[in-house]
Amino acid sequence: MDEVIDWLTFYNHRRLHSSLGYLSLMQFEQRWLAAQHNKAA
């Protein structure tokens, strides 16, 4: 089970995705959320 958690952590936090401009999923989501917040302000 630890291996699955380790893989998911890698996939979501460190693996770069070419379709997201070579950002990790977490980086992409954080930037998207910040952009949404700035639109609302």
C-alpha distance matrix in Angstrom:
0.0 3.8 5.3 5.3 6.6 8.8 10.0 11.0 12.6 14.4 15.5 16.8 18.3 19.4 19.8 23.5 24.5 28.0 28.7 28.2 30.7 28.1 26.4 22.7 21.8 21.9 25.3 26.7 25.8 27.3 30.4 30.8 30.6 33.1 35.4 35.3 36.1 39.0 40.4 40.6 42.4
3.8 0.0 3.8 5.4 5.1 6.1 8.5 9.9 10.5 12.2 14.1 15.3 16.1 17.1 18.0 21.7 23.3 26.9 27.9 27.1 29.2 26.4 24.6 20.9 20.5 20.3 23.4 25.2 24.6 25.6 28.8 29.6 29.4 31.6 34.0 34.2 34.9 37.6 39.2 39.6 41.1
5.3 3.8 0.0 3.8 5.5 5.0 6.1 8.6 9.8 10.5 12.1 14.2 15.2 15.5 15.7 19.4 20.9 24.3 25.6 25.2 27.2 24.3 22.9 19.4 19.2 19.7 22.6 24.2 24.0 25.4 28.2 29.0 29.3 31.5 33.7 34.1 35.1 37.5 39.1 39.8 41.4
5.3 5.4 3.8 0.0 3.8 5.4 5.1 6.1 8.5 9.8 10.4 12.1 13.9 14.8 14.8 18.3 19.3 22.7 23.5 23.1 25.5 23.0 21.4 17.8 17.0 17.7 20.9 22.1 21.6 23.3 26.2 26.6 26.8 29.3 31.3 31.5 32.7 35.3 36.6 37.1 39.0
6.6 5.1 5.5 3.8 0.0 3.8 5.4 5.1 6.1 8.5 9.8 10.5 11.7 13.3 14.1 17.7 19.0 22.7 23.4 22.4 24.7 22.2 20.2 16.4 15.6 15.5 18.8 20.3 19.6 20.9 24.0 24.6 24.5 26.8 29.1 29.3 30.1 32.8 34.3 34.7 36.4
8.8 6.1 5.0 5.4 3.8 0.0 3.8 5.5 5.1 6.2 8.6 10.1 10.4 11.0 12.0 15.8 17.7 21.3 22.6 21.6 23.4 20.5 18.7 15.1 15.2 15.1 17.9 19.9 19.8 20.8 23.6 24.7 24.9 26.9 29.2 29.9 30.7 33.0 34.8 35.5 36.9
10.0 8.5 6.1 5.1 5.4 3.8 0.0 3.8 5.4 5.1 6.0 8.6 9.9 10.1 9.9 13.5 14.9 18.4 19.6 19.1 21.1 18.3 16.9 13.5 13.4 14.3 17.0 18.4 18.7 20.3 22.7 23.6 24.3 26.4 28.3 29.0 30.2 32.5 33.9 34.9 36.6
11.0 9.9 8.6 6.1 5.1 5.5 3.8 0.0 3.8 5.4 4.9 6.0 8.2 9.7 9.8 13.1 14.0 17.7 18.3 17.4 19.8 17.5 15.5 11.9 10.9 11.6 14.8 15.9 15.6 17.4 20.1 20.6 21.0 23.4 25.4 25.7 27.0 29.4 30.7 31.6 33.4
12.6 10.5 9.8 8.5 6.1 5.1 5.4 3.8 0.0 3.8 5.5 5.3 5.7 7.5 9.0 12.4 14.2 18.0 18.9 17.4 19.4 16.8 14.4 10.7 10.4 10.0 13.0 14.9 14.7 15.7 18.5 19.6 19.9 21.8 24.1 24.8 25.6 27.9 29.7 30.5 31.9
14.4 12.2 10.5 9.8 8.5 6.2 5.1 5.4 3.8 0.0 3.8 5.6 5.4 5.1 6.0 9.7 11.9 15.5 17.0 15.9 17.4 14.4 12.6 9.2 10.0 10.5 12.7 14.6 15.3 16.4 18.7 20.0 20.9 22.6 24.5 25.7 26.8 28.7 30.4 31.7 33.0
15.5 14.1 12.1 10.4 9.8 8.6 6.0 4.9 5.5 3.8 0.0 3.8 5.9 6.1 5.0 8.2 9.3 13.0 14.0 13.2 15.2 12.7 11.1 7.7 7.7 9.4 11.7 12.7 13.5 15.4 17.4 18.1 19.4 21.4 22.9 23.9 25.5 27.4 28.7 30.1 31.8
16.8 15.3 14.2 12.1 10.5 10.1 8.6 6.0 5.3 5.6 3.8 0.0 3.8 6.2 6.6 8.9 9.8 13.6 14.0 12.3 14.6 12.6 10.0 6.3 5.2 5.9 8.9 10.0 10.1 11.9 14.3 15.0 15.9 18.0 19.8 20.5 21.9 24.0 25.4 26.6 28.3
18.3 16.1 15.2 13.9 11.7 10.4 9.9 8.2 5.7 5.4 5.9 3.8 0.0 3.8 6.3 8.5 10.7 14.3 15.3 13.1 14.5 12.1 9.2 5.7 6.4 5.5 7.5 10.0 10.5 11.1 13.5 15.1 15.8 17.3 19.4 20.7 21.6 23.4 25.3 26.5 27.7
19.4 17.1 15.5 14.8 13.3 11.0 10.1 9.7 7.5 5.1 6.1 6.2 3.8 0.0 3.8 6.3 9.4 12.7 14.6 12.8 13.5 10.4 8.4 5.6 8.0 8.3 9.0 11.3 13.0 13.5 15.1 17.1 18.4 19.4 21.2 23.0 24.1 25.4 27.3 29.0 30.1
19.8 18.0 15.7 14.8 14.1 12.0 9.9 9.8 9.0 6.0 5.0 6.6 6.3 3.8 0.0 3.8 6.5 9.8 11.9 10.9 11.9 8.6 7.8 5.4 7.7 9.6 10.3 11.5 13.6 15.0 16.1 17.5 19.4 20.8 22.0 23.7 25.3 26.6 28.0 29.9 31.4
23.5 21.7 19.4 18.3 17.7 15.8 13.5 13.1 12.4 9.7 8.2 8.9 8.5 6.3 3.8 0.0 3.8 6.5 9.0 7.9 8.2 4.9 5.0 4.6 7.6 9.9 9.4 9.9 12.8 14.3 14.5 15.9 18.4 19.5 20.1 22.2 24.0 24.9 26.2 28.5 29.9
24.5 23.3 20.9 19.3 19.0 17.7 14.9 14.0 14.2 11.9 9.3 9.8 10.7 9.4 6.5 3.8 0.0 3.8 5.4 5.4 6.7 4.8 5.7 6.0 7.4 10.7 10.4 9.5 12.3 14.6 14.4 15.0 17.9 19.4 19.4 21.2 23.6 24.4 25.2 27.6 29.3
28.0 26.9 24.3 22.7 22.7 21.3 18.4 17.7 18.0 15.5 13.0 13.6 14.3 12.7 9.8 6.5 3.8 0.0 3.8 5.3 5.3 4.6 7.4 9.2 10.7 13.8 12.8 11.4 14.6 16.8 15.8 16.3 19.6 20.7 20.2 22.2 24.8 25.2 25.7 28.4 30.2
28.7 27.9 25.6 23.5 23.4 22.6 19.6 18.3 18.9 17.0 14.0 14.0 15.3 14.6 11.9 9.0 5.4 3.8 0.0 3.8 5.6 7.0 8.6 10.2 10.3 13.7 13.0 10.5 13.3 16.0 14.8 14.4 17.9 19.4 18.4 20.0 23.0 23.5 23.5 26.2 28.3
28.2 27.1 25.2 23.1 22.4 21.6 19.1 17.4 17.4 15.9 13.2 12.3 13.1 12.8 10.9 7.9 5.4 5.3 3.8 0.0 3.8 5.5 5.7 7.6 7.8 10.6 9.4 6.8 9.9 12.3 11.1 11.0 14.4 15.8 15.1 16.9 19.6 20.1 20.5 23.1 25.0
30.7 29.2 27.2 25.5 24.7 23.4 21.1 19.8 19.4 17.4 15.2 14.6 14.5 13.5 11.9 8.2 6.7 5.3 5.6 3.8 0.0 3.8 5.6 8.9 10.3 12.6 10.4 8.6 12.2 13.7 11.8 12.6 16.1 16.6 15.8 18.2 20.7 20.6 21.2 24.2 25.7
28.1 26.4 24.3 23.0 22.2 20.5 18.3 17.5 16.8 14.4 12.7 12.6 12.1 10.4 8.6 4.9 4.8 4.6 7.0 5.5 3.8 0.0 3.8 6.7 9.3 11.6 9.6 9.1 12.7 14.0 12.9 14.4 17.5 18.0 17.9 20.4 22.5 22.7 23.8 26.5 27.8
26.4 24.6 22.9 21.4 20.2 18.7 16.9 15.5 14.4 12.6 11.1 10.0 9.2 8.4 7.8 5.0 5.7 7.4 8.6 5.7 5.6 3.8 0.0 3.8 6.4 7.9 5.8 5.9 9.4 10.5 9.9 11.6 14.3 14.9 15.4 17.8 19.6 20.1 21.5 23.9 25.2
22.7 20.9 19.4 17.8 16.4 15.1 13.5 11.9 10.7 9.2 7.7 6.3 5.7 5.6 5.4 4.6 6.0 9.2 10.2 7.6 8.9 6.7 3.8 0.0 3.8 5.4 5.2 6.2 8.6 9.9 10.7 12.2 14.2 15.4 16.6 18.4 20.0 21.2 22.7 24.6 26.0
21.8 20.5 19.2 17.0 15.6 15.2 13.4 10.9 10.4 10.0 7.7 5.2 6.4 8.0 7.7 7.6 7.4 10.7 10.3 7.8 10.3 9.3 6.4 3.8 0.0 3.8 5.5 5.2 6.1 8.6 10.0 10.5 12.2 14.2 15.3 16.4 18.3 20.0 21.1 22.7 24.5
21.9 20.3 19.7 17.7 15.5 15.1 14.3 11.6 10.0 10.5 9.4 5.9 5.5 8.3 9.6 9.9 10.7 13.8 13.7 10.6 12.6 11.6 7.9 5.4 3.8 0.0 3.8 5.4 5.1 6.0 8.6 9.8 10.4 12.2 14.1 15.2 16.3 18.2 19.9 21.2 22.6
25.3 23.4 22.6 20.9 18.8 17.9 17.0 14.8 13.0 12.7 11.7 8.9 7.5 9.0 10.3 9.4 10.4 12.8 13.0 9.4 10.4 9.6 5.8 5.2 5.5 3.8 0.0 3.8 5.5 5.1 6.2 8.5 9.9 10.6 12.3 14.2 15.3 16.5 18.4 20.2 21.2
26.7 25.2 24.2 22.1 20.3 19.9 18.4 15.9 14.9 14.6 12.7 10.0 10.0 11.3 11.5 9.9 9.5 11.4 10.5 6.8 8.6 9.1 5.9 6.2 5.2 5.4 3.8 0.0 3.8 5.5 5.3 6.1 8.6 10.0 10.6 12.3 14.2 15.4 16.6 18.6 20.2
25.8 24.6 24.0 21.6 19.6 19.8 18.7 15.6 14.7 15.3 13.5 10.1 10.5 13.0 13.6 12.8 12.3 14.6 13.3 9.9 12.2 12.7 9.4 8.6 6.1 5.1 5.5 3.8 0.0 3.8 5.5 5.0 6.0 8.5 9.8 10.4 12.2 14.1 15.3 16.6 18.5
27.3 25.6 25.4 23.3 20.9 20.8 20.3 17.4 15.7 16.4 15.4 11.9 11.1 13.5 15.0 14.3 14.6 16.8 16.0 12.3 13.7 14.0 10.5 9.9 8.6 6.0 5.1 5.5 3.8 0.0 3.8 5.5 5.2 6.2 8.6 9.9 10.5 12.3 14.3 15.5 16.7
30.4 28.8 28.2 26.2 24.0 23.6 22.7 20.1 18.5 18.7 17.4 14.3 13.5 15.1 16.1 14.5 14.4 15.8 14.8 11.1 11.8 12.9 9.9 10.7 10.0 8.6 6.2 5.3 5.5 3.8 0.0 3.8 5.5 5.1 6.2 8.6 9.8 10.5 12.3 14.4 15.4
30.8 29.6 29.0 26.6 24.6 24.7 23.6 20.6 19.6 20.0 18.1 15.0 15.1 17.1 17.5 15.9 15.0 16.3 14.4 11.0 12.6 14.4 11.6 12.2 10.5 9.8 8.5 6.1 5.0 5.5 3.8 0.0 3.8 5.4 5.1 6.2 8.6 9.9 10.6 12.6 14.5
30.6 29.4 29.3 26.8 24.5 24.9 24.3 21.0 19.9 20.9 19.4 15.9 15.8 18.4 19.4 18.4 17.9 19.6 17.9 14.4 16.1 17.5 14.3 14.2 12.2 10.4 9.9 8.6 6.0 5.2 5.5 3.8 0.0 3.8 5.4 5.0 6.2 8.6 9.9 10.8 12.5
33.1 31.6 31.5 29.3 26.8 26.9 26.4 23.4 21.8 22.6 21.4 18.0 17.3 19.4 20.8 19.5 19.4 20.7 19.4 15.8 16.6 18.0 14.9 15.4 14.2 12.2 10.6 10.0 8.5 6.2 5.1 5.4 3.8 0.0 3.8 5.4 5.0 6.2 8.7 10.0 10.7
35.4 34.0 33.7 31.3 29.1 29.2 28.3 25.4 24.1 24.5 22.9 19.8 19.4 21.2 22.0 20.1 19.4 20.2 18.4 15.1 15.8 17.9 15.4 16.6 15.3 14.1 12.3 10.6 9.8 8.6 6.2 5.1 5.4 3.8 0.0 3.8 5.4 5.1 6.2 8.8 10.0
35.3 34.2 34.1 31.5 29.3 29.9 29.0 25.7 24.8 25.7 23.9 20.5 20.7 23.0 23.7 22.2 21.2 22.2 20.0 16.9 18.2 20.4 17.8 18.4 16.4 15.2 14.2 12.3 10.4 9.9 8.6 6.2 5.0 5.4 3.8 0.0 3.8 5.4 5.1 6.4 8.9
36.1 34.9 35.1 32.7 30.1 30.7 30.2 27.0 25.6 26.8 25.5 21.9 21.6 24.1 25.3 24.0 23.6 24.8 23.0 19.6 20.7 22.5 19.6 20.0 18.3 16.3 15.3 14.2 12.2 10.5 9.8 8.6 6.2 5.0 5.4 3.8 0.0 3.8 5.4 5.2 6.4
39.0 37.6 37.5 35.3 32.8 33.0 32.5 29.4 27.9 28.7 27.4 24.0 23.4 25.4 26.6 24.9 24.4 25.2 23.5 20.1 20.6 22.7 20.1 21.2 20.0 18.2 16.5 15.4 14.1 12.3 10.5 9.9 8.6 6.2 5.1 5.4 3.8 0.0 3.8 5.4 5.2
40.4 39.2 39.1 36.6 34.3 34.8 33.9 30.7 29.7 30.4 28.7 25.4 25.3 27.3 28.0 26.2 25.2 25.7 23.5 20.5 21.2 23.8 21.5 22.7 21.1 19.9 18.4 16.6 15.3 14.3 12.3 10.6 9.9 8.7 6.2 5.1 5.4 3.8 0.0 3.8 5.5
40.6 39.6 39.8 37.1 34.7 35.5 34.9 31.6 30.5 31.7 30.1 26.6 26.5 29.0 29.9 28.5 27.6 28.4 26.2 23.1 24.2 26.5 23.9 24.6 22.7 21.2 20.2 18.6 16.6 15.5 14.4 12.6 10.8 10.0 8.8 6.4 5.2 5.4 3.8 0.0 3.8
42.4 41.1 41.4 39.0 36.4 36.9 36.6 33.4 31.9 33.0 31.8 28.3 27.7 30.1 31.4 29.9 29.3 30.2 28.3 25.0 25.7 27.8 25.2 26.0 24.5 22.6 21.2 20.2 18.5 16.7 15.4 14.5 12.5 10.7 10.0 8.9 6.4 5.2 5.5 3.8 0.0
